[in-house]
């Protein structure tokens, strides 16, 4: 009887812990996604002002952890801090670029199967009709969970010891 009660209590405790971790991870993911979007919007606004004032000279001296792309009104890539613009395809059909062309700013989120990561894009149209786009990789819930495995296992072991 006591063993059955212990197993039931342990199973309930583990179920509550798993559900709590799931809820906590979901809330963390949403919080970090919102923070990333806010930071990208601020940086995009600053970069677009710098390009308006100084043009390519501003971008050549720019150090950013995010990918920065300057796209002409016709979709031709003028600058990219991670790839050669001459080898890049036309960006006129990209969702975030079209949105910025229509309404000054744009955002998009796409999953890259080659990089296995979600990428968030924020764009802003400049006075000359060109567009500045900043992109940042966003961890998926799975990657966030994998990075939390060690602390979660530590909590689980501690819980079992205390039980």
C-alpha angles and dihedrals in degrees: 000000000000092000091052091049090049093050091048092049091047092049091049092048091050091047091051090047093050092048091047092050091049092050092045092049092049091051092046092049092051092046094050091045091054091047092049092050092049093049092047091051091051094047092046090053091050095046092048090052090050092050091047089055103037108012119202092354089068093051094046090060096040120116112193134160087215127075111259121200128178113202126191120230090260092054098258112142109239099177139007125173094210106037141031107268091211090063096046123100124242112283099200092107096052112117096230093047093051090047092052091047090054101040112013095254136045143178134196139171123207135173116231111210091191093054094031091225141106114246124205118206127196121185137187128190117229126217092261092056096255121123134229114210127190121191131191132183113242121205114239121231089255093056090045090052092048090052089052096050096100096051091043092052090048091054091047093051091046090049092050092049092050091047 
